[in-house]
Amino acid sequence: LVFFIVTQWVVSVQWNYFYELEYLSLIVVRVSLNGLKRCTKICK
């Protein structure tokens, strides 16, 4: 029973970590895209 609870907790933690990583990567992609748009406007 304890082992099951621990595995469930580990899985949930990993999922939260993965979700946060995905969210952070999305933010980074958006920021970099905005930066590219600004750069192209300035360069042109």
mmCIF file of the N, C-alpha and C atoms, coordinates in Angstrom:
data_MODEL
# 
_entry.id   MODEL 
# 
loop_
_atom_site.group_PDB 
_atom_site.id 
_atom_site.type_symbol 
_atom_site.label_atom_id 
_atom_site.label_alt_id 
_atom_site.label_comp_id 
_atom_site.label_asym_id 
_atom_site.label_entity_id 
_atom_site.label_seq_id 
_atom_site.pdbx_PDB_ins_code 
_atom_site.Cartn_x 
_atom_site.Cartn_y 
_atom_site.Cartn_z 
_atom_site.occupancy 
_atom_site.B_iso_or_equiv 
_atom_site.pdbx_formal_charge 
_atom_site.auth_seq_id 
_atom_site.auth_comp_id 
_atom_site.auth_asym_id 
_atom_site.auth_atom_id 
_atom_site.pdbx_PDB_model_num 
ATOM 1   N N  . LEU A 1 1  ? 0.846  -1.204 0.000   1.00 0.00 ? 1  LEU A N  1 
ATOM 2   C CA . LEU A 1 1  ? 0.000  0.000  0.000   1.00 0.00 ? 1  LEU A CA 1 
ATOM 3   C C  . LEU A 1 1  ? 0.883  1.257  0.000   1.00 0.00 ? 1  LEU A C  1 
ATOM 4   N N  . VAL A 1 2  ? 1.888  1.268  0.875   1.00 0.00 ? 2  VAL A N  1 
ATOM 5   C CA . VAL A 1 2  ? 2.786  2.431  0.946   1.00 0.00 ? 2  VAL A CA 1 
ATOM 6   C C  . VAL A 1 2  ? 3.515  2.615  -0.382  1.00 0.00 ? 2  VAL A C  1 
ATOM 7   N N  . PHE A 1 3  ? 3.970  1.499  -0.950  1.00 0.00 ? 3  PHE A N  1 
ATOM 8   C CA . PHE A 1 3  ? 4.673  1.558  -2.231  1.00 0.00 ? 3  PHE A CA 1 
ATOM 9   C C  . PHE A 1 3  ? 3.773  2.161  -3.302  1.00 0.00 ? 3  PHE A C  1 
ATOM 10  N N  . PHE A 1 4  ? 2.503  1.749  -3.316  1.00 0.00 ? 4  PHE A N  1 
ATOM 11  C CA . PHE A 1 4  ? 1.547  2.267  -4.292  1.00 0.00 ? 4  PHE A CA 1 
ATOM 12  C C  . PHE A 1 4  ? 1.382  3.776  -4.130  1.00 0.00 ? 4  PHE A C  1 
ATOM 13  N N  . ILE A 1 5  ? 1.255  4.225  -2.889  1.00 0.00 ? 5  ILE A N  1 
ATOM 14  C CA . ILE A 1 5  ? 1.085  5.660  -2.617  1.00 0.00 ? 5  ILE A CA 1 
ATOM 15  C C  . ILE A 1 5  ? 2.324  6.430  -3.085  1.00 0.00 ? 5  ILE A C  1 
ATOM 16  N N  . VAL A 1 6  ? 3.495  5.876  -2.795  1.00 0.00 ? 6  VAL A N  1 
ATOM 17  C CA . VAL A 1 6  ? 4.744  6.542  -3.187  1.00 0.00 ? 6  VAL A CA 1 
ATOM 18  C C  . VAL A 1 6  ? 4.836  6.639  -4.707  1.00 0.00 ? 6  VAL A C  1 
ATOM 19  N N  . THR A 1 7  ? 4.508  5.546  -5.397  1.00 0.00 ? 7  THR A N  1 
ATOM 20  C CA . THR A 1 7  ? 4.587  5.571  -6.860  1.00 0.00 ? 7  THR A CA 1 
ATOM 21  C C  . THR A 1 7  ? 3.594  6.582  -7.426  1.00 0.00 ? 7  THR A C  1 
ATOM 22  N N  . GLN A 1 8  ? 2.397  6.617  -6.866  1.00 0.00 ? 8  GLN A N  1 
ATOM 23  C CA . GLN A 1 8  ? 1.396  7.591  -7.319  1.00 0.00 ? 8  GLN A CA 1 
ATOM 24  C C  . GLN A 1 8  ? 1.927  9.012  -7.129  1.00 0.00 ? 8  GLN A C  1 
ATOM 25  N N  . TRP A 1 9  ? 2.535  9.279  -5.985  1.00 0.00 ? 9  TRP A N  1 
ATOM 26  C CA . TRP A 1 9  ? 3.076  10.606 -5.686  1.00 0.00 ? 9  TRP A CA 1 
ATOM 27  C C  . TRP A 1 9  ? 4.192  10.971 -6.668  1.00 0.00 ? 9  TRP A C  1 
ATOM 28  N N  . VAL A 1 10 ? 5.087  10.002 -6.922  1.00 0.00 ? 10 VAL A N  1 
ATOM 29  C CA . VAL A 1 10 ? 6.201  10.251 -7.846  1.00 0.00 ? 10 VAL A CA 1 
ATOM 30  C C  . VAL A 1 10 ? 5.664  10.559 -9.236  1.00 0.00 ? 10 VAL A C  1 
ATOM 31  N N  . VAL A 1 11 ? 4.677  9.780  -9.678  1.00 0.00 ? 11 VAL A N  1 
ATOM 32  C CA . VAL A 1 11 ? 4.100  9.987  -11.009 1.00 0.00 ? 11 VAL A CA 1 
ATOM 33  C C  . VAL A 1 11 ? 3.459  11.371 -11.095 1.00 0.00 ? 11 VAL A C  1 
ATOM 34  N N  . SER A 1 12 ? 2.713  11.752 -10.058 1.00 0.00 ? 12 SER A N  1 
ATOM 35  C CA . SER A 1 12 ? 2.051  13.062 -10.070 1.00 0.00 ? 12 SER A CA 1 
ATOM 36  C C  . SER A 1 12 ? 3.087  14.183 -10.090 1.00 0.00 ? 12 SER A C  1 
ATOM 37  N N  . VAL A 1 13 ? 4.166  14.018 -9.323  1.00 0.00 ? 13 VAL A N  1 
ATOM 38  C CA . VAL A 1 13 ? 5.224  15.036 -9.296  1.00 0.00 ? 13 VAL A CA 1 
ATOM 39  C C  . VAL A 1 13 ? 5.867  15.153 -10.669 1.00 0.00 ? 13 VAL A C  1 
ATOM 40  N N  . GLN A 1 14 ? 6.155  14.005 -11.295 1.00 0.00 ? 14 GLN A N  1 
ATOM 41  C CA . GLN A 1 14 ? 6.759  14.024 -12.623 1.00 0.00 ? 14 GLN A CA 1 
ATOM 42  C C  . GLN A 1 14 ? 5.831  14.708 -13.620 1.00 0.00 ? 14 GLN A C  1 
ATOM 43  N N  . TRP A 1 15 ? 4.534  14.420 -13.538 1.00 0.00 ? 15 TRP A N  1 
ATOM 44  C CA . TRP A 1 15 ? 3.577  15.045 -14.462 1.00 0.00 ? 15 TRP A CA 1 
ATOM 45  C C  . TRP A 1 15 ? 3.551  16.548 -14.261 1.00 0.00 ? 15 TRP A C  1 
ATOM 46  N N  . ASN A 1 16 ? 3.538  17.000 -12.991 1.00 0.00 ? 16 ASN A N  1 
ATOM 47  C CA . ASN A 1 16 ? 3.544  18.439 -12.715 1.00 0.00 ? 16 ASN A CA 1 
ATOM 48  C C  . ASN A 1 16 ? 4.814  19.079 -13.267 1.00 0.00 ? 16 ASN A C  1 
ATOM 49  N N  . TYR A 1 17 ? 5.944  18.406 -13.079 1.00 0.00 ? 17 TYR A N  1 
ATOM 50  C CA . TYR A 1 17 ? 7.225  18.915 -13.574 1.00 0.00 ? 17 TYR A CA 1 
ATOM 51  C C  . TYR A 1 17 ? 7.198  19.020 -15.092 1.00 0.00 ? 17 TYR A C  1 
ATOM 52  N N  . PHE A 1 18 ? 6.692  17.967 -15.747 1.00 0.00 ? 18 PHE A N  1 
ATOM 53  C CA . PHE A 1 18 ? 6.608  17.955 -17.203 1.00 0.00 ? 18 PHE A CA 1 
ATOM 54  C C  . PHE A 1 18 ? 5.685  19.067 -17.685 1.00 0.00 ? 18 PHE A C  1 
ATOM 55  N N  . TYR A 1 19 ? 4.555  19.249 -17.002 1.00 0.00 ? 19 TYR A N  1 
ATOM 56  C CA . TYR A 1 19 ? 3.591  20.284 -17.382 1.00 0.00 ? 19 TYR A CA 1 
ATOM 57  C C  . TYR A 1 19 ? 4.220  21.667 -17.249 1.00 0.00 ? 19 TYR A C  1 
ATOM 58  N N  . GLU A 1 20 ? 4.951  21.894 -16.157 1.00 0.00 ? 20 GLU A N  1 
ATOM 59  C CA . GLU A 1 20 ? 5.607  23.186 -15.958 1.00 0.00 ? 20 GLU A CA 1 
ATOM 60  C C  . GLU A 1 20 ? 6.666  23.419 -17.027 1.00 0.00 ? 20 GLU A C  1 
ATOM 61  N N  . LEU A 1 21 ? 7.410  22.371 -17.375 1.00 0.00 ? 21 LEU A N  1 
ATOM 62  C CA . LEU A 1 21 ? 8.429  22.496 -18.414 1.00 0.00 ? 21 LEU A CA 1 
ATOM 63  C C  . LEU A 1 21 ? 7.783  22.876 -19.740 1.00 0.00 ? 21 LEU A C  1 
ATOM 64  N N  . GLU A 1 22 ? 6.654  22.221 -20.070 1.00 0.00 ? 22 GLU A N  1 
ATOM 65  C CA . GLU A 1 22 ? 5.953  22.512 -21.310 1.00 0.00 ? 22 GLU A CA 1 
ATOM 66  C C  . GLU A 1 22 ? 5.486  23.962 -21.314 1.00 0.00 ? 22 GLU A C  1 
ATOM 67  N N  . TYR A 1 23 ? 4.945  24.409 -20.185 1.00 0.00 ? 23 TYR A N  1 
ATOM 68  C CA . TYR A 1 23 ? 4.451  25.785 -20.057 1.00 0.00 ? 23 TYR A CA 1 
ATOM 69  C C  . TYR A 1 23 ? 5.599  26.781 -20.227 1.00 0.00 ? 23 TYR A C  1 
ATOM 70  N N  . LEU A 1 24 ? 6.728  26.500 -19.587 1.00 0.00 ? 24 LEU A N  1 
ATOM 71  C CA . LEU A 1 24 ? 7.889  27.388 -19.693 1.00 0.00 ? 24 LEU A CA 1 
ATOM 72  C C  . LEU A 1 24 ? 8.401  27.438 -21.126 1.00 0.00 ? 24 LEU A C  1 
ATOM 73  N N  . SER A 1 25 ? 8.451  26.289 -21.790 1.00 0.00 ? 25 SER A N  1 
ATOM 74  C CA . SER A 1 25 ? 8.945  26.256 -23.169 1.00 0.00 ? 25 SER A CA 1 
ATOM 75  C C  . SER A 1 25 ? 8.014  27.049 -24.082 1.00 0.00 ? 25 SER A C  1 
ATOM 76  N N  . LEU A 1 26 ? 6.691  26.969 -23.825 1.00 0.00 ? 26 LEU A N  1 
ATOM 77  C CA . LEU A 1 26 ? 5.739  27.754 -24.614 1.00 0.00 ? 26 LEU A CA 1 
ATOM 78  C C  . LEU A 1 26 ? 5.997  29.241 -24.424 1.00 0.00 ? 26 LEU A C  1 
ATOM 79  N N  . ILE A 1 27 ? 6.228  29.661 -23.190 1.00 0.00 ? 27 ILE A N  1 
ATOM 80  C CA . ILE A 1 27 ? 6.506  31.078 -22.909 1.00 0.00 ? 27 ILE A CA 1 
ATOM 81  C C  . ILE A 1 27 ? 7.784  31.508 -23.629 1.00 0.00 ? 27 ILE A C  1 
ATOM 82  N N  . VAL A 1 28 ? 8.813  30.670 -23.566 1.00 0.00 ? 28 VAL A N  1 
ATOM 83  C CA . VAL A 1 28 ? 10.087 30.996 -24.219 1.00 0.00 ? 28 VAL A CA 1 
ATOM 84  C C  . VAL A 1 28 ? 9.891  31.139 -25.720 1.00 0.00 ? 28 VAL A C  1 
ATOM 85  N N  . VAL A 1 29 ? 9.119  30.223 -26.314 1.00 0.00 ? 29 VAL A N  1 
ATOM 86  C CA . VAL A 1 29 ? 8.869  30.273 -27.759 1.00 0.00 ? 29 VAL A CA 1 
ATOM 87  C C  . VAL A 1 29 ? 8.135  31.559 -28.121 1.00 0.00 ? 29 VAL A C  1 
ATOM 88  N N  . ARG A 1 30 ? 7.121  31.910 -27.329 1.00 0.00 ? 30 ARG A N  1 
ATOM 89  C CA . ARG A 1 30 ? 6.364  33.141 -27.608 1.00 0.00 ? 30 ARG A CA 1 
ATOM 90  C C  . ARG A 1 30 ? 7.256  34.364 -27.516 1.00 0.00 ? 30 ARG A C  1 
ATOM 91  N N  . VAL A 1 31 ? 8.076  34.416 -26.461 1.00 0.00 ? 31 VAL A N  1 
ATOM 92  C CA . VAL A 1 31 ? 8.966  35.569 -26.265 1.00 0.00 ? 31 VAL A CA 1 
ATOM 93  C C  . VAL A 1 31 ? 9.959  35.674 -27.417 1.00 0.00 ? 31 VAL A C  1 
ATOM 94  N N  . SER A 1 32 ? 10.538 34.549 -27.818 1.00 0.00 ? 32 SER A N  1 
ATOM 95  C CA . SER A 1 32 ? 11.523 34.570 -28.902 1.00 0.00 ? 32 SER A CA 1 
ATOM 96  C C  . SER A 1 32 ? 10.864 34.976 -30.217 1.00 0.00 ? 32 SER A C  1 
ATOM 97  N N  . LEU A 1 33 ? 9.626  34.512 -30.445 1.00 0.00 ? 33 LEU A N  1 
ATOM 98  C CA . LEU A 1 33 ? 8.911  34.897 -31.662 1.00 0.00 ? 33 LEU A CA 1 
ATOM 99  C C  . LEU A 1 33 ? 8.642  36.394 -31.667 1.00 0.00 ? 33 LEU A C  1 
ATOM 100 N N  . ASN A 1 34 ? 8.216  36.940 -30.535 1.00 0.00 ? 34 ASN A N  1 
ATOM 101 C CA . ASN A 1 34 ? 7.986  38.383 -30.439 1.00 0.00 ? 34 ASN A CA 1 
ATOM 102 C C  . ASN A 1 34 ? 9.286  39.143 -30.687 1.00 0.00 ? 34 ASN A C  1 
ATOM 103 N N  . GLY A 1 35 ? 10.381 38.644 -30.135 1.00 0.00 ? 35 GLY A N  1 
ATOM 104 C CA . GLY A 1 35 ? 11.678 39.284 -30.338 1.00 0.00 ? 35 GLY A CA 1 
ATOM 105 C C  . GLY A 1 35 ? 12.068 39.265 -31.810 1.00 0.00 ? 35 GLY A C  1 
ATOM 106 N N  . LEU A 1 36 ? 11.826 38.149 -32.499 1.00 0.00 ? 36 LEU A N  1 
ATOM 107 C CA . LEU A 1 36 ? 12.134 38.055 -33.924 1.00 0.00 ? 36 LEU A CA 1 
ATOM 108 C C  . LEU A 1 36 ? 11.298 39.049 -34.718 1.00 0.00 ? 36 LEU A C  1 
ATOM 109 N N  . LYS A 1 37 ? 10.015 39.164 -34.388 1.00 0.00 ? 37 LYS A N  1 
ATOM 110 C CA . LYS A 1 37 ? 9.142  40.108 -35.092 1.00 0.00 ? 37 LYS A CA 1 
ATOM 111 C C  . LYS A 1 37 ? 9.656  41.530 -34.921 1.00 0.00 ? 37 LYS A C  1 
ATOM 112 N N  . ARG A 1 38 ? 10.027 41.890 -33.690 1.00 0.00 ? 38 ARG A N  1 
ATOM 113 C CA . ARG A 1 38 ? 10.548 43.237 -33.427 1.00 0.00 ? 38 ARG A CA 1 
ATOM 114 C C  . ARG A 1 38 ? 11.844 43.459 -34.192 1.00 0.00 ? 38 ARG A C  1 
ATOM 115 N N  . CYS A 1 39 ? 12.696 42.449 -34.202 1.00 0.00 ? 39 CYS A N  1 
ATOM 116 C CA . CYS A 1 39 ? 13.987 42.577 -34.875 1.00 0.00 ? 39 CYS A CA 1 
ATOM 117 C C  . CYS A 1 39 ? 13.779 42.794 -36.370 1.00 0.00 ? 39 CYS A C  1 
ATOM 118 N N  . THR A 1 40 ? 12.852 42.052 -36.977 1.00 0.00 ? 40 THR A N  1 
ATOM 119 C CA . THR A 1 40 ? 12.608 42.202 -38.411 1.00 0.00 ? 40 THR A CA 1 
ATOM 120 C C  . THR A 1 40 ? 12.044 43.585 -38.704 1.00 0.00 ? 40 THR A C  1 
ATOM 121 N N  . LYS A 1 41 ? 11.186 44.089 -37.826 1.00 0.00 ? 41 LYS A N  1 
ATOM 122 C CA . LYS A 1 41 ? 10.635 45.437 -38.022 1.00 0.00 ? 41 LYS A CA 1 
ATOM 123 C C  . LYS A 1 41 ? 11.747 46.476 -37.952 1.00 0.00 ? 41 LYS A C  1 
ATOM 124 N N  . ILE A 1 42 ? 12.634 46.324 -36.960 1.00 0.00 ? 42 ILE A N  1 
ATOM 125 C CA . ILE A 1 42 ? 13.729 47.286 -36.789 1.00 0.00 ? 42 ILE A CA 1 
ATOM 126 C C  . ILE A 1 42 ? 14.705 47.177 -37.965 1.00 0.00 ? 42 ILE A C  1 
ATOM 127 N N  . CYS A 1 43 ? 15.042 45.957 -38.357 1.00 0.00 ? 43 CYS A N  1 
ATOM 128 C CA . CYS A 1 43 ? 16.015 45.747 -39.426 1.00 0.00 ? 43 CYS A CA 1 
ATOM 129 C C  . CYS A 1 43 ? 15.482 46.288 -40.755 1.00 0.00 ? 43 CYS A C  1 
ATOM 130 N N  . LYS A 1 44 ? 14.194 46.080 -41.001 1.00 0.00 ? 44 LYS A N  1 
ATOM 131 C CA . LYS A 1 44 ? 13.614 46.567 -42.261 1.00 0.00 ? 44 LYS A CA 1 
ATOM 132 C C  . LYS A 1 44 ? 13.363 48.068 -42.167 1.00 0.00 ? 44 LYS A C  1 
# 
